[in-house]
Amino acid sequence: MADLVAVTSAWHRLMTRTSLQRRVSVMGGAFLVIVLVLTVLLLGSALRGAQNEAAETSSAAGRLVEQVDALQRTMVEAQSTHQLYITASTLDRLRTQGAARRELLQKYDDTRAVLVAAAGREENPVVRQELEVVLADAADWRAQVDAQGDYKQRADAQGLSDSIADEPAAAAFLTFYRDLDPLHTTLRTLQDRERDQAVAERNRAREIQFVVAAVSLLLVPAVLYLVRRWVIHPLGSLSEQLLRVGGGDLQTPVSLPGPPELAAVAASAETMRRRILDELADAVSAREALQQGQPLVAEVRDQLTAHDLPVVPGWSSAAALRPAEGLLAGDWYDVLPLKDGRFAVVVADVSGHGARAGIVAIQLKRLLEAALHLAPEPDLALAMAARVFSDEAERFASCVVVVVDPDSGTVTYANAGHPAPLVLRADDGDGVRVVTELEPTGPLLSWLHLDEPGSWRTRTASLAPGSLLVVFTDGLTEARPTGSTDELGIAGVLKALGRLPELTPQALVDEALDVARRHSGGRARDDVTLVAFSRGQGPARVVPSMRDGASETLG
């Protein structure tokens, strides 16, 4: 008993150190070998069964029986027709019976020729000898029939009468029948023997198939047990620990004794848990320092916070802003319900970061809000907002104002040097395509264009049902790894969106932020802002706003 425990313990230690790849390889290899062996056995058994069935249904003895029976039937029909022919007294009957006689004799010749060829191939000497006797009898009968036919054709009444009196054709026919019985008996005996052999082979094949099925049934639970013990159980344990960490339990270490691959995953998860704790501690310290020593930053951040997204029946929306440095971003966005039932989407990107850029962003936001409420024309709003930069010669901003009519889907916009907002549509099997780009309609907002009338123009576009409008800043498309010029670009964003099971505003915002973060190596180099609206099918009107930066689809 002690030896068994020791062996079991040693086996467990060995399997703990064995890699998961090796475990799966060994198990898969063994399973493959067994499956191949079983497959060969099954195929061989099935092939033999098919051969036996074919032999049972189409054996040489069976074919000979069929051919001999065919000759017998032909001779009976030919003998009857021949008698009618030689006794015909009228010209019409003579012609009719003569034609039938010739046809049957030709059929007899064809059938006998097949049997002659079979006799030449026959390996059983008894069958060959008896078959040759029968064929000789048939040849004698044919000679007698031909002789009587010649008398009839020459109208030799005396010769025909003498021939009929002696009945040589009938005598030859009876001799054929007498010699046919031993051949039939021999062939039936051989046929029964072959049938018995086929049945025995089929029974053996079924026994082999039963054994193979039993082994397969025993093999399946064994494989399932090993998969559960070696793969599923360790993965389940690791999954439980990761779910616990994801649920907020950051104090319990992550560990997994098992295959090296899973142990390495557990070690990486443990490193991640510790990093989260470190980042959390740094974030708490930074927030405390912000609250205690920099109240201006907190106030600027609050002033730039967007209004809640409006709830628009038949529409859905989502938005997000991720600053690159600290808590303040040069980007900001807002969605403003207008008094005529439309709503305005505003996204701006002020150059620079920090408190000063935030103050300029607040001034720009307030002017745009006021301009849109007084006269909701995008070009006029940009012209008024540009006055912010009269004392900010070193700063500039890109900005886009999009006014959406939710009933018709008409989009009125002005773009001051901002990355072109996109109207997207998901095509089944073809990913996501760009329907329309809202290209710039004027220069950047800066002191250079304060006194130039008509610097910005207003244009219109259409948002069809099922389409999605997304407005973003260049921090999304210009995301790149540190020390690299490989930018994500619109193509990279669309490729990521094409993998979404459903293109909704919230899914678009989440996936776009994630792909930008991953492409830049986890640390954004610039602020990233996204606002997305999707048009449904029903009627629309703007109603009071919701919390949490997303609106529901109604109607």
C-alpha positions as CSV (number, residue, x, y, z in Angstrom):
1,M,0.0,0.0,0.0
2,A,2.8,2.4,0.9
3,D,4.5,1.6,-2.4
4,L,1.3,2.4,-4.3
5,V,1.0,5.7,-2.5
6,A,4.7,6.5,-3.3
7,V,4.2,5.7,-7.0
8,T,1.0,7.8,-7.1
9,S,2.8,10.7,-5.5
10,A,5.7,10.5,-7.9
11,W,3.4,10.4,-10.9
12,H,1.5,13.4,-9.6
13,R,4.8,15.4,-9.2
14,L,5.9,14.3,-12.7
15,M,2.7,15.4,-14.3
16,T,2.7,18.7,-12.4
17,R,6.1,19.5,-13.9
18,T,5.1,18.2,-17.3
19,S,4.1,21.0,-19.7
20,L,0.5,21.3,-20.9
21,Q,1.6,21.1,-24.5
22,R,3.4,17.8,-23.8
23,R,0.3,16.5,-21.9
24,V,-2.0,17.4,-24.7
25,S,0.5,16.0,-27.3
26,V,0.9,12.7,-25.5
27,M,-2.9,12.4,-25.0
28,G,-3.6,13.5,-28.6
29,G,-1.0,11.2,-30.0
30,A,-2.3,8.2,-28.1
31,F,-5.8,9.0,-29.1
32,L,-4.8,9.4,-32.7
33,V,-3.1,6.0,-32.8
34,I,-6.0,4.3,-31.2
35,V,-8.4,6.0,-33.6
36,L,-6.3,5.0,-36.6
37,V,-6.1,1.4,-35.5
38,L,-9.9,1.3,-34.9
39,T,-10.5,3.0,-38.2
40,V,-8.4,0.4,-40.1
41,L,-10.2,-2.4,-38.3
42,L,-13.6,-0.9,-39.1
43,L,-12.7,-0.2,-42.7
44,G,-11.3,-3.7,-43.1
45,S,-14.4,-5.3,-41.5
46,A,-16.7,-3.2,-43.6
47,L,-14.8,-4.0,-46.8
48,R,-14.8,-7.7,-46.1
49,G,-18.6,-7.5,-45.3
50,A,-19.2,-5.7,-48.6
51,Q,-17.1,-8.3,-50.5
52,N,-18.9,-11.1,-48.9
53,E,-22.3,-9.6,-49.7
54,A,-21.2,-9.1,-53.3
55,A,-20.0,-12.7,-53.4
56,E,-23.3,-13.9,-51.9
57,T,-25.3,-12.1,-54.5
58,S,-23.1,-12.5,-57.6
59,S,-21.0,-15.6,-57.1
60,A,-19.7,-17.7,-60.0
61,A,-22.0,-20.5,-59.2
62,G,-25.0,-18.2,-59.0
63,R,-24.2,-16.6,-62.4
64,L,-23.9,-20.0,-64.0
65,V,-27.2,-21.1,-62.6
66,E,-28.8,-18.0,-64.1
67,Q,-27.2,-18.6,-67.5
68,V,-28.1,-22.3,-67.6
69,D,-31.7,-21.4,-66.6
70,A,-31.8,-18.8,-69.4
71,L,-30.6,-21.4,-71.9
72,Q,-33.2,-23.8,-70.7
73,R,-36.0,-21.3,-71.0
74,T,-34.9,-20.3,-74.5
75,M,-34.8,-23.9,-75.7
76,V,-38.3,-24.6,-74.4
77,E,-39.7,-21.6,-76.2
78,A,-37.7,-22.4,-79.4
79,Q,-38.8,-26.1,-79.4
80,S,-42.5,-25.0,-79.1
81,T,-42.2,-22.5,-81.8
82,H,-40.3,-25.0,-84.0
83,Q,-43.1,-27.5,-83.7
84,L,-45.7,-24.9,-84.8
85,Y,-43.5,-23.9,-87.7
86,I,-43.0,-27.4,-89.2
87,T,-46.7,-28.2,-88.8
88,A,-47.9,-24.9,-90.3
89,S,-50.3,-25.5,-93.2
90,T,-51.1,-21.9,-94.4
91,L,-48.7,-19.4,-95.9
92,D,-49.6,-16.8,-93.2
93,R,-48.9,-19.1,-90.3
94,L,-45.8,-20.3,-92.0
95,R,-44.4,-16.7,-92.2
96,T,-45.4,-15.8,-88.7
97,Q,-44.0,-19.0,-87.0
98,G,-40.9,-18.8,-89.2
99,A,-40.1,-15.3,-88.0
100,A,-40.7,-16.2,-84.3
101,R,-38.6,-19.4,-84.8
102,R,-35.6,-17.4,-86.3
103,E,-35.7,-14.9,-83.4
104,L,-35.8,-17.6,-80.7
105,L,-33.0,-19.6,-82.4
106,Q,-30.9,-16.4,-82.5
107,K,-31.5,-15.8,-78.8
108,Y,-30.6,-19.5,-78.2
109,D,-27.3,-19.0,-80.1
110,D,-26.4,-15.9,-78.0
111,T,-27.2,-17.6,-74.7
112,R,-25.2,-20.7,-75.6
113,A,-22.3,-18.6,-76.7
114,V,-22.2,-17.0,-73.2
115,L,-22.2,-20.5,-71.6
116,V,-19.5,-21.7,-73.9
117,A,-17.3,-18.8,-72.8
118,A,-18.1,-19.5,-69.1
119,A,-17.2,-23.2,-69.6
120,G,-13.8,-22.1,-70.9
121,R,-13.2,-20.0,-67.8
122,E,-14.6,-22.5,-65.3
123,E,-11.9,-23.8,-62.8
124,N,-14.0,-26.5,-61.1
125,P,-13.5,-29.7,-63.2
126,V,-16.8,-31.3,-62.3
127,V,-18.8,-28.2,-63.2
128,R,-16.8,-27.8,-66.4
129,Q,-17.4,-31.5,-67.5
130,E,-21.1,-31.4,-66.7
131,L,-21.5,-28.1,-68.5
132,E,-19.7,-29.4,-71.6
133,V,-22.1,-32.4,-71.7
134,V,-25.2,-30.0,-71.5
135,L,-23.7,-27.8,-74.2
136,A,-23.2,-30.8,-76.5
137,D,-26.8,-31.9,-75.9
138,A,-27.9,-28.4,-76.8
139,A,-25.8,-28.4,-80.0
140,D,-27.3,-31.8,-81.0
141,W,-30.8,-30.4,-80.5
142,R,-30.0,-27.4,-82.6
143,A,-28.7,-29.6,-85.4
144,Q,-31.9,-31.6,-85.5
145,V,-34.0,-28.5,-85.5
146,D,-32.0,-27.0,-88.4
147,A,-32.4,-30.2,-90.4
148,Q,-36.2,-30.2,-90.0
149,G,-36.3,-26.5,-90.8
150,D,-34.4,-27.2,-94.1
151,Y,-37.1,-29.9,-95.1
152,K,-39.8,-27.4,-94.3
153,Q,-38.2,-24.6,-96.3
154,R,-37.6,-26.8,-99.3
155,A,-41.1,-28.2,-99.1
156,D,-39.7,-31.7,-98.9
157,A,-42.8,-33.3,-97.4
158,Q,-41.4,-36.8,-97.5
159,G,-38.2,-35.9,-95.7
160,L,-40.1,-33.8,-93.1
161,S,-42.5,-36.6,-92.5
162,D,-39.7,-39.1,-92.0
163,S,-38.0,-36.6,-89.6
164,I,-41.2,-36.0,-87.6
165,A,-41.8,-39.7,-87.3
166,D,-38.4,-40.4,-85.8
167,E,-38.7,-37.2,-83.5
168,P,-34.9,-36.6,-83.4
169,A,-35.3,-33.0,-82.1
170,A,-37.6,-34.1,-79.3
171,A,-35.2,-36.9,-78.3
172,A,-32.3,-34.4,-78.3
173,F,-34.3,-32.1,-76.2
174,L,-35.1,-34.8,-73.6
175,T,-31.4,-35.8,-73.5
176,F,-30.6,-32.1,-72.7
177,Y,-33.1,-32.1,-69.9
178,R,-31.8,-35.4,-68.4
179,D,-28.1,-34.2,-68.4
180,L,-29.2,-30.8,-67.0
181,D,-30.3,-32.2,-63.6
182,P,-26.7,-33.2,-62.4
183,L,-25.4,-29.7,-63.4
184,H,-28.2,-28.0,-61.5
185,T,-27.5,-30.1,-58.4
186,T,-23.8,-29.4,-58.5
187,L,-24.3,-25.6,-59.0
188,R,-26.8,-25.4,-56.2
189,T,-24.5,-27.2,-53.8
190,L,-21.6,-24.8,-54.7
191,Q,-24.0,-21.8,-54.3
192,D,-25.1,-22.9,-50.9
193,R,-21.5,-23.4,-49.8
194,E,-20.5,-19.9,-50.9
195,R,-23.6,-18.4,-49.1
196,D,-22.6,-20.2,-45.9
197,Q,-19.1,-18.8,-46.1
198,A,-20.4,-15.3,-46.7
199,V,-22.7,-15.5,-43.7
200,A,-19.8,-16.7,-41.5
201,E,-17.6,-13.8,-42.7
202,R,-20.3,-11.3,-42.0
203,N,-20.8,-12.6,-38.5
204,R,-17.1,-12.3,-37.9
205,A,-17.1,-8.7,-39.2
206,R,-20.0,-7.9,-36.9
207,E,-18.1,-9.3,-33.9
208,I,-15.1,-7.1,-34.8
209,Q,-17.3,-4.1,-35.1
210,F,-18.8,-4.8,-31.7
211,V,-15.4,-5.0,-30.1
212,V,-14.3,-1.8,-31.8
213,A,-17.4,0.0,-30.6
214,A,-16.9,-1.2,-27.1
215,V,-13.3,0.0,-27.1
216,S,-14.4,3.4,-28.4
217,L,-17.0,3.7,-25.8
218,L,-14.4,3.0,-23.1
219,L,-11.9,5.3,-24.7
220,V,-14.2,8.4,-24.8
221,P,-14.7,8.7,-21.0
222,A,-11.0,8.1,-20.4
223,V,-10.1,10.9,-22.7
224,L,-12.7,13.2,-21.1
225,Y,-11.4,12.4,-17.7
226,L,-7.8,13.3,-18.7
227,V,-8.9,16.5,-20.4
228,R,-10.9,17.5,-17.3
229,R,-8.0,16.6,-14.9
230,W,-5.2,18.1,-17.0
231,V,-6.8,21.1,-18.7
232,I,-10.3,22.0,-17.5
233,H,-9.7,21.8,-13.8
234,P,-6.5,24.0,-13.8
235,L,-8.2,26.5,-16.2
236,G,-11.3,26.6,-13.9
237,S,-9.1,27.3,-10.9
238,L,-7.3,30.1,-12.7
239,S,-10.5,31.5,-14.0
240,E,-12.0,31.7,-10.5
241,Q,-9.0,33.6,-9.2
242,L,-9.0,36.0,-12.1
243,L,-12.7,36.6,-11.6
244,R,-12.1,37.3,-7.9
245,V,-9.4,39.9,-8.9
246,G,-11.8,41.4,-11.5
247,G,-14.4,41.7,-8.8
248,G,-12.2,43.9,-6.6
249,D,-10.4,41.4,-4.4
250,L,-6.9,42.7,-5.0
251,Q,-5.4,41.4,-1.7
252,T,-5.5,37.6,-2.5
253,P,-2.5,36.4,-4.5
254,V,-3.0,34.5,-7.7
255,S,-1.2,31.2,-7.9
256,L,-1.7,27.9,-9.7
257,P,0.3,24.7,-9.2
258,G,0.0,22.8,-12.5
259,P,1.3,22.8,-16.1
260,P,4.1,25.3,-16.7
261,E,2.0,27.2,-19.3
262,L,-0.9,27.8,-16.9
263,A,1.5,28.5,-14.0
264,A,3.1,31.2,-16.2
265,V,-0.3,32.7,-16.9
266,A,-1.0,32.7,-13.2
267,A,2.4,34.4,-12.5
268,S,1.5,37.1,-15.1
269,A,-1.9,37.6,-13.5
270,E,-0.1,38.0,-10.1
271,T,2.2,40.6,-11.6
272,M,-0.8,42.4,-13.0
273,R,-2.5,42.3,-9.6
274,R,0.5,43.9,-7.9
275,R,0.8,46.5,-10.7
276,I,-2.9,47.4,-10.2
277,L,-2.3,47.9,-6.5
278,D,0.7,50.1,-7.2
279,E,-1.3,52.2,-9.8
280,L,-4.2,52.4,-7.4
281,A,-2.0,53.8,-4.7
282,D,-0.5,56.3,-7.1
283,A,-3.9,57.4,-8.2
284,V,-5.2,57.9,-4.7
285,S,-2.1,60.0,-3.9
286,A,-2.5,62.1,-7.0
287,R,-6.2,62.7,-6.3
288,E,-5.5,63.7,-2.7
289,A,-2.7,66.1,-3.9
290,L,-5.1,67.5,-6.5
291,Q,-7.8,68.1,-4.0
292,Q,-5.5,69.7,-1.4
293,G,-3.1,71.7,-3.6
294,Q,-4.7,72.3,-7.0
295,P,-8.3,73.3,-6.7
296,L,-8.1,75.3,-10.0
297,V,-7.4,72.1,-12.0
298,A,-10.4,70.4,-10.4
299,E,-12.6,73.4,-11.2
300,V,-11.4,73.5,-14.8
301,R,-12.1,69.8,-15.2
302,D,-15.6,70.2,-13.9
303,Q,-16.3,73.2,-16.2
304,L,-15.2,71.1,-19.3
305,T,-17.3,68.1,-18.3
306,A,-19.9,67.5,-21.0
307,H,-23.6,67.7,-20.5
308,D,-25.5,64.4,-20.2
309,L,-26.2,63.0,-23.7
310,P,-29.8,63.7,-24.7
311,V,-32.3,60.9,-25.0
312,V,-33.6,60.8,-28.6
313,P,-36.3,58.3,-29.5
314,G,-35.1,56.1,-32.3
315,W,-31.4,57.0,-31.7
316,S,-28.6,55.7,-29.5
317,S,-25.4,57.4,-28.4
318,A,-22.2,57.1,-26.5
319,A,-19.2,59.3,-25.8
320,A,-15.9,59.2,-23.9
321,L,-12.8,61.4,-23.3
322,R,-9.5,60.0,-22.2
323,P,-6.8,62.6,-21.3
324,A,-3.2,61.9,-22.1
325,E,-1.7,63.6,-19.1
326,G,-3.2,64.1,-15.6
327,L,-6.9,64.9,-15.2
328,L,-7.1,67.8,-17.7
329,A,-7.3,67.4,-21.5
330,G,-7.0,69.8,-24.3
331,D,-10.0,68.0,-25.9
332,W,-13.6,68.5,-24.9
333,Y,-16.9,67.6,-26.3
334,D,-20.6,68.4,-25.7
335,V,-24.0,67.5,-27.1
336,L,-26.5,70.4,-26.8
337,P,-30.3,70.1,-27.4
338,L,-31.4,73.1,-29.4
339,K,-34.8,74.9,-29.1
340,D,-36.0,73.8,-32.6
341,G,-35.8,70.1,-31.8
342,R,-32.4,69.5,-33.3
343,F,-29.2,68.8,-31.3
344,A,-25.6,70.0,-31.8
345,V,-22.6,67.8,-31.4
346,V,-19.4,69.9,-30.7
347,V,-15.9,68.4,-30.4
348,A,-12.8,70.6,-30.1
349,D,-9.1,70.1,-29.6
350,V,-7.2,73.0,-28.0
351,S,-3.4,72.9,-28.5
352,G,-1.4,72.1,-25.5
353,H,-2.2,70.6,-22.1
354,G,-2.6,71.7,-18.5
355,A,-4.5,74.4,-16.8
356,R,-3.9,77.2,-19.3
357,A,-5.1,75.1,-22.2
358,G,-8.1,74.1,-20.0
359,I,-9.0,77.7,-19.4
360,V,-8.9,78.5,-23.1
361,A,-11.1,75.4,-23.7
362,I,-13.6,76.7,-21.2
363,Q,-13.8,80.0,-22.9
364,L,-14.2,78.3,-26.3
365,K,-16.9,76.0,-25.0
366,R,-18.9,78.9,-23.4
367,L,-18.8,80.9,-26.6
368,L,-19.9,78.0,-28.8
369,E,-22.8,77.2,-26.4
370,A,-24.0,80.8,-26.5
371,A,-23.7,81.1,-30.3
372,L,-25.6,77.9,-30.9
373,H,-28.4,78.8,-28.6
374,L,-28.8,82.2,-30.2
375,A,-28.5,81.1,-33.9
376,P,-27.8,77.4,-34.4
377,E,-25.7,77.9,-37.5
378,P,-22.4,76.0,-37.4
379,D,-20.4,78.5,-39.4
380,L,-21.5,81.5,-37.4
381,A,-20.8,79.7,-34.1
382,L,-17.2,79.0,-35.2
383,A,-16.7,82.6,-36.3
384,M,-17.9,83.9,-32.9
385,A,-15.8,81.3,-31.0
386,A,-12.6,82.3,-32.8
387,R,-12.6,85.5,-30.8
388,V,-11.2,83.5,-27.9
389,F,-7.8,83.5,-29.6
390,S,-7.5,87.3,-30.0
391,D,-5.2,87.2,-26.9
392,E,-3.9,83.7,-27.5
393,A,-1.5,84.1,-30.4
394,E,0.4,81.0,-29.4
395,R,-2.6,78.7,-29.3
396,F,-5.1,77.3,-31.8
397,A,-7.8,74.8,-31.9
398,S,-9.5,72.4,-34.3
399,C,-13.3,72.3,-33.9
400,V,-16.3,70.7,-35.5
401,V,-19.9,71.6,-35.0
402,V,-22.5,69.2,-36.3
403,V,-26.2,70.0,-36.0
404,V,-28.4,66.9,-36.4
405,D,-32.1,66.9,-37.3
406,P,-33.3,63.6,-35.6
407,D,-36.5,63.5,-37.7
408,S,-35.0,63.6,-41.2
409,G,-31.4,62.6,-40.4
410,T,-30.1,65.8,-42.1
411,V,-26.7,66.8,-40.8
412,T,-25.6,70.5,-41.0
413,Y,-21.9,71.0,-40.1
414,A,-18.9,73.3,-40.2
415,N,-15.4,71.9,-39.7
416,A,-12.5,74.1,-38.6
417,G,-9.5,72.0,-39.5
418,H,-10.7,69.1,-37.4
419,P,-10.4,65.4,-38.4
420,A,-13.3,64.6,-40.6
421,P,-16.3,63.0,-38.7
422,L,-17.4,59.8,-40.3
423,V,-20.8,58.4,-41.3
424,L,-20.3,54.6,-41.0
425,R,-22.4,51.6,-41.9
426,A,-21.9,47.9,-41.1
427,D,-22.2,45.6,-44.1
428,D,-22.9,41.9,-43.5
429,G,-19.7,40.0,-44.1
430,D,-17.8,43.1,-45.4
431,G,-16.9,44.8,-42.1
432,V,-17.6,48.5,-41.6
433,R,-17.5,51.0,-44.5
434,V,-17.3,54.8,-44.6
435,V,-20.5,56.3,-46.2
436,T,-19.6,60.0,-45.8
437,E,-16.7,62.1,-44.5
438,L,-17.5,65.6,-43.1
439,E,-14.4,67.2,-44.5
440,P,-13.0,70.6,-43.1
441,T,-14.9,73.6,-44.4
442,G,-12.4,76.2,-43.1
443,P,-9.1,76.8,-41.3
444,L,-8.2,76.1,-37.6
445,L,-9.5,78.5,-35.0
446,S,-6.7,81.0,-34.3
447,W,-5.9,84.7,-34.2
448,L,-5.0,84.5,-37.9
449,H,-8.6,84.4,-39.2
450,L,-10.4,86.6,-36.7
451,D,-11.3,89.4,-39.1
452,E,-11.8,87.3,-42.3
453,P,-15.6,87.1,-43.1
454,G,-16.8,83.7,-44.3
455,S,-13.7,81.9,-43.2
456,W,-15.9,78.9,-42.4
457,R,-18.7,77.5,-44.5
458,T,-21.7,75.3,-43.6
459,R,-22.4,72.1,-45.5
460,T,-25.1,69.4,-45.2
461,A,-25.1,65.6,-45.4
462,S,-27.6,62.9,-44.7
463,L,-27.6,60.1,-42.0
464,A,-29.7,57.2,-43.3
465,P,-31.5,54.8,-40.9
466,G,-29.0,52.2,-39.7
467,S,-26.0,54.6,-40.1
468,L,-23.8,55.8,-37.4
469,L,-22.1,59.3,-37.0
470,V,-18.8,59.3,-35.1
471,V,-16.9,62.5,-34.2
472,F,-13.4,62.1,-32.8
473,T,-10.1,63.9,-32.2
474,D,-6.7,63.2,-33.8
475,G,-5.5,61.4,-30.7
476,L,-7.5,58.3,-31.9
477,T,-6.1,58.0,-35.5
478,E,-2.5,59.3,-34.5
479,A,-2.0,56.7,-31.7
480,R,1.4,55.1,-32.2
481,P,3.9,53.3,-30.1
482,T,6.7,55.2,-28.4
483,G,9.6,55.8,-30.8
484,S,7.5,54.7,-33.8
485,T,5.8,56.5,-36.7
486,D,3.3,53.7,-37.3
487,E,0.0,55.5,-36.6
488,L,-3.2,53.6,-36.1
489,G,-5.1,55.6,-38.8
490,I,-8.7,55.3,-39.9
491,A,-8.0,52.0,-41.6
492,G,-6.8,50.5,-38.3
493,V,-9.9,51.8,-36.5
494,L,-12.2,50.4,-39.1
495,K,-10.5,47.0,-39.1
496,A,-11.0,46.8,-35.3
497,L,-14.6,47.9,-35.6
498,G,-15.2,45.2,-38.3
499,R,-14.7,42.5,-35.7
500,L,-17.6,43.7,-33.6
501,P,-20.6,41.5,-33.5
502,E,-22.9,44.6,-33.7
503,L,-21.9,48.2,-34.5
504,T,-23.5,50.2,-31.7
505,P,-22.3,53.6,-30.4
506,Q,-21.2,52.1,-27.1
507,A,-19.4,49.2,-28.7
508,L,-17.7,51.6,-31.2
509,V,-16.5,53.9,-28.4
510,D,-15.2,51.0,-26.2
511,E,-13.5,49.2,-29.1
512,A,-11.9,52.4,-30.6
513,L,-10.5,53.5,-27.2
514,D,-9.2,49.9,-26.6
515,V,-7.5,49.6,-30.0
516,A,-5.9,53.1,-29.6
517,R,-4.6,52.1,-26.2
518,R,-3.2,48.8,-27.4
519,H,-1.6,50.3,-30.5
520,S,0.2,53.0,-28.5
521,G,1.5,50.4,-26.0
522,G,-0.9,51.2,-23.2
523,R,0.1,54.9,-22.7
524,A,-1.7,57.5,-24.9
525,R,0.4,60.3,-26.4
526,D,-2.5,62.6,-27.0
527,D,-6.1,63.1,-25.7
528,V,-8.7,60.9,-27.3
529,T,-12.3,62.0,-27.6
530,L,-15.2,60.1,-29.2
531,V,-18.9,60.9,-29.7
532,A,-21.1,58.5,-31.6
533,F,-24.8,58.7,-32.6
534,S,-26.7,55.9,-34.4
535,R,-30.0,56.5,-36.2
536,G,-32.8,53.9,-35.9
537,Q,-36.0,53.6,-37.8
538,G,-38.7,55.4,-35.7
539,P,-39.7,59.1,-35.3
540,A,-37.5,61.2,-33.2
541,R,-37.6,64.2,-30.9
542,V,-35.1,65.4,-28.3
543,V,-36.2,64.8,-24.7
544,P,-34.6,65.5,-21.3
545,S,-31.1,64.1,-20.9
546,M,-29.8,61.0,-19.1
547,R,-26.8,60.3,-16.9
548,D,-23.7,58.2,-17.5
549,G,-22.9,59.6,-20.9
550,A,-25.1,57.3,-23.0
551,S,-28.7,57.4,-24.2
552,E,-31.0,54.6,-24.8
553,T,-32.6,53.7,-28.1
554,L,-36.3,54.4,-28.0
555,G,-39.1,54.0,-30.4
